[in-house]
Amino acid sequence: MPNRADIAWFKACFAQRINAAIAGTPFSLDFMVALACQETGEVWTVLRRDRLGEDNILALCVGDSIDGRADGGGRSAFPRNKAELMAAPDGAAMFVIARKALVDMAARVESYRGAAAKPDKFCRGFGMFQRDLQFYKKDAPYFLQQRYARFDATLDHALRELKHKQGRIGFGGREELSVLEMVAVAIAYNTGRYDPRRGLKQGYKPPNGKYYGEALFDFLRLAETVGVADAPALIDLARPGQAIVPPPSPVTATGPFMRVDTRVSTLLLRREPRKSQPRRESVVGELPDGHLVRALTGRAINGFMAVETSLAGALLRGFASMSYLKPAPGETAIEIAPPAITSGVRAARLPRKRGRLTRRADPADAHSLNEVGQPGRKGADVDALRAELGDIIAWLDVEKKSHKRYQPRAKQTFCNIYCHDYCHLAGVYLPRVWWSAPALMALGRGEDVAPLIGDTVNELRANDLFRWLRDFGHGFGWRQTGTLTKLQLAANQGAVAVIIARRKDADRSGHIVMVVPETETHMAKRDSNGEVTAPLQSQSGVTNFRYGNSQPGWWNKELFAENAFWIHA
């Protein structure tokens, strides 16, 4: 299937023509590249390596063979078999074209040779973006004249069909679509329908393969890392062992700038222009005193202003009380980039005695795991990364009673330790211990500080980790994201993702959970609009589970003072 080099070739050949064609549509270049990868990537990647010219490549972008079945089963759309095609007007001529296309393509693409060896098989998909032969009766000349072999013709058909499916699934008239909404249109392009509650697990799914929606999204993210002269890359390429994660979303509001002015606490950002009961139920974010926001319209509703801002990389949009906002007329932009780490601060790790093992089977201590054969995250593509995170979950196995490191005891729970272990194995720094205040000052002065438990470093609980992520996480690759949908999407791409909530009672622990990639048997919960309401989580706590999603919104319970969603590539 297509890799970055294949996508670079495709963009070099077709980006200018695609950009001209998609002007005025809500579809992006990278989306169209992903569609071509998904529809015919297994063909044109082989053909372009054989150094065929563009005309030959386009003519051979065919596939999805058909043959007759004696029991009448199989394909239900026209043509179900050779006999049905032959009975149509000019059907014999079409069979010759469709049969020759299969034979010629199979001569170069090995996976189709078995089909080509059967004389009644023929192609049903034509063109780089694949138009199905079921449309033959409506538009026979397209197929008989082989218009699909011209890039402008196959692209034009694809865009017309995408616009039709855009309207069919409720996005008609929209001038802009999010990445997920574009993929939803592609799923309808493939199947004729889209169910928001199923996320990307929709569309055709080959045996032991991914759903059409999942595969197309993976291609889209990969395409976004590939730039050509007229189309720069949108996302930096991830190193092996890290996921492709898009940069923080920019603030798009155009109203007046305002600054949070509370003098006593953070300012709650709400889904609706009113207080909720319970108090935190509608909270979508908390803004520090002095934080800069921008109004969407500049008109207050019930004493609340609709605002947008960026906080530690998270795009937040909601309603804030006008009582705690003041005009900031001199401002011109909201900073998106996270702050840099304080100079001299390095990761804190507790050294161990030579030869000592820290194991899952032992009660928790302040060291990181170092068992022989423990898994890691080293993959160079999204499929490998997802599989490796699944291996980490299975290996840690918080549900296994003999893994005493995670089992609750004496009113103690170990969510912090499980999340540390998951991140440690995934190659991401989430501290088990951190520097004391005097040690941080010494490090800031450039002094060498030894990690000594109870002196220069201390163990961190969930409440401490909340503050660490806020104050130091950016310097170690962490950033916030604003919605559960984006959080789950990052996890599904093989990124490390957490939800963390700080407890109001400082003497009691907060909570932290991993948000993990969805699987065939374990999925996030989504509402009727496709937004994630309960991501797929893995945790140690009062209850330990490898996978679960049964407590939507636990982080907004009244016992917590604040919460955040964090991701790390």
Secondary structure as GFF3:
##gff-version 3
##sequence-region A 1 569
A	DSSP	alpha_helix	4	22	.	.	.	ID=ss1
A	DSSP	alpha_helix	29	49	.	.	.	ID=ss2
A	DSSP	alpha_helix	54	59	.	.	.	ID=ss3
A	DSSP	beta_strand	62	66	.	.	.	ID=ss4
A	DSSP	alpha_helix	82	86	.	.	.	ID=ss5
A	DSSP	alpha_helix	91	106	.	.	.	ID=ss6
A	DSSP	three_ten_helix	110	112	.	.	.	ID=ss7
A	DSSP	alpha_helix	113	116	.	.	.	ID=ss8
A	DSSP	beta_strand	122	126	.	.	.	ID=ss9
A	DSSP	beta_strand	131	132	.	.	.	ID=ss10
A	DSSP	three_ten_helix	133	135	.	.	.	ID=ss11
A	DSSP	alpha_helix	140	144	.	.	.	ID=ss12
A	DSSP	three_ten_helix	147	149	.	.	.	ID=ss13
A	DSSP	alpha_helix	151	168	.	.	.	ID=ss14
A	DSSP	alpha_helix	179	191	.	.	.	ID=ss15
A	DSSP	three_ten_helix	196	198	.	.	.	ID=ss16
A	DSSP	alpha_helix	212	223	.	.	.	ID=ss17
A	DSSP	beta_strand	257	260	.	.	.	ID=ss18
A	DSSP	beta_strand	267	270	.	.	.	ID=ss19
A	DSSP	beta_strand	283	287	.	.	.	ID=ss20
A	DSSP	beta_strand	292	295	.	.	.	ID=ss21
A	DSSP	beta_strand	304	311	.	.	.	ID=ss22
A	DSSP	beta_strand	314	321	.	.	.	ID=ss23
A	DSSP	three_ten_helix	322	324	.	.	.	ID=ss24
A	DSSP	beta_strand	325	327	.	.	.	ID=ss25
A	DSSP	alpha_helix	382	396	.	.	.	ID=ss26
A	DSSP	three_ten_helix	404	406	.	.	.	ID=ss27
A	DSSP	alpha_helix	415	425	.	.	.	ID=ss28
A	DSSP	beta_strand	433	435	.	.	.	ID=ss29
A	DSSP	alpha_helix	437	444	.	.	.	ID=ss30
A	DSSP	beta_strand	457	459	.	.	.	ID=ss31
A	DSSP	alpha_helix	462	472	.	.	.	ID=ss32
A	DSSP	three_ten_helix	473	476	.	.	.	ID=ss33
A	DSSP	beta_strand	478	480	.	.	.	ID=ss34
A	DSSP	alpha_helix	484	492	.	.	.	ID=ss35
A	DSSP	beta_strand	496	503	.	.	.	ID=ss36
A	DSSP	beta_strand	511	515	.	.	.	ID=ss37
A	DSSP	beta_strand	525	526	.	.	.	ID=ss38
A	DSSP	beta_strand	532	534	.	.	.	ID=ss39
A	DSSP	beta_strand	537	539	.	.	.	ID=ss40
A	DSSP	beta_strand	545	548	.	.	.	ID=ss41
A	DSSP	three_ten_helix	554	556	.	.	.	ID=ss42
A	DSSP	beta_strand	560	568	.	.	.	ID=ss43
###
